Amino acid sequence: MKISIEHIKNLVIHYVGNKSRGEGVKFSQVETNFQNAEASILQQAKNAFSFDQFHEFFYTHNISLNPLYSFAETLFSDNERLIEVSQSIVSHLYDQSTHAKIKDGELYILYFKDCLVQDEITDAIGIFKSENKDFFLMVNQMPDGFEIETLQGMNINKLDKGCIIFNTNKENGYLVSVVDNTNKTNEAQYWINDFLHVRPRKDGFYNTQNAMSLCKKFISEELPAKFNISKTEQADYMNKSVDFFKEENVFEIEDFSKKVIDDSEISESFKSYKSRFEKEQGLEIADNFLISETATKKQSRIFKSVLKLDKNFHIYIHGDKELIEKGIDKGGKKFYKIYYKEES
């Protein structure tokens, strides 16, 4: 998705501590002057957010009960209330900051103007949390030489936690991009689950990523357990699956079964496994969706077709399974025979 963020209208910075340690919060009463830092802040946003996978706010009974959704709705209606609403955001974050691993830090609340989302011009709200400080060396020129001092601050190439909420798709929970580079353990994922309370959008990226994970797991675990297939046949299914996602624009489960599996019994097993996989993983993969090129590139890395032969050899299979043969010699030793045209 094409996203562009070029202008900050307002910014306010607050401090939020860990509630279980009683560190409290410190509210700013005025907006922060950012004129000399706007370019750096915008660069940080561009570095931190890939804008590949998006989330949306949700709540079990009524989305308006999600605090962040309500705060965003208020700010988009009247961004002059930034101080007031941002203080409410800080208070809400503090209430969720009870895990022992959660660090204190500054919370940046930004209001972006005239962002480009695909072909739509809209506003956005940024919430950035700085937890880990980097050290910088500042060299100052003196009349008779130089002096050097150490400064501590936020690295514009790193962002500990953040989200950008775009004022679009409001009825489905807005379009939300999320970053969480610290405290990734399950018990400490308070930023996404407790504070923001967001879930992945079921778009092309979501479906492509999960469908490829499904295929990988089916081929590597379910297929050899239920069917008598060789390692080379297994590798062939892996390669065909990746090629399908790379070459096709649309995933359609019947088309995938025909082009990749081409076996009625295995196809039925795949569909049955898909239902079980969705239930176990707590997700839902559409039977028809537009394939995401970005998700395909990322997930292709997990499709490595490797023959591991004792502790001596690893053979990576990328192409035609007919070019590799398996056999046993007269002495009982197992072997693979590989055919090729050129050596590089």
Salt bridges, closest charged atoms under 4 A:
GLU6 OE1 - LYS46 NZ 3.55
GLU23 OE2 - ARG21 NE 2.99
GLU38 OE2 - HIS7 ND1 3.40
ASP52 OD2 - LYS298 NZ 3.38
GLU56 OE2 - ARG199 NE 3.23
GLU73 OE2 - LYS170 NZ 3.00
GLU80 OE2 - LYS9 NZ 3.12
GLU84 OE2 - ARG81 NH2 2.63
ASP95 OD1 - LYS19 NZ 2.92
GLU106 OE1 - LYS133 NZ 2.92
ASP123 OD2 - LYS113 NZ 3.25
GLU131 OE2 - LYS129 NZ 2.96
GLU131 OE1 - LYS161 NZ 3.43
ASP180 OD1 - LYS161 NZ 3.48
GLU187 OE2 - LYS101 NZ 3.53
ASP203 OD2 - ARG201 NH1 3.72
GLU221 OE2 - LYS217 NZ 3.20
GLU222 OE2 - ARG276 NH2 3.01
ASP236 OD2 - LYS240 NZ 3.48
GLU248 OE2 - LYS259 NZ 3.19
GLU254 OE2 - LYS271 NZ 2.72
ASP255 OD2 - LYS259 NZ 3.51
GLU268 OE2 - LYS271 NZ 3.73
GLU278 OE2 - LYS274 NZ 2.98
GLU284 OE1 - LYS202 NZ 3.86
ASP287 OD1 - LYS274 NZ 3.08
GLU293 OE2 - LYS297 NZ 3.57
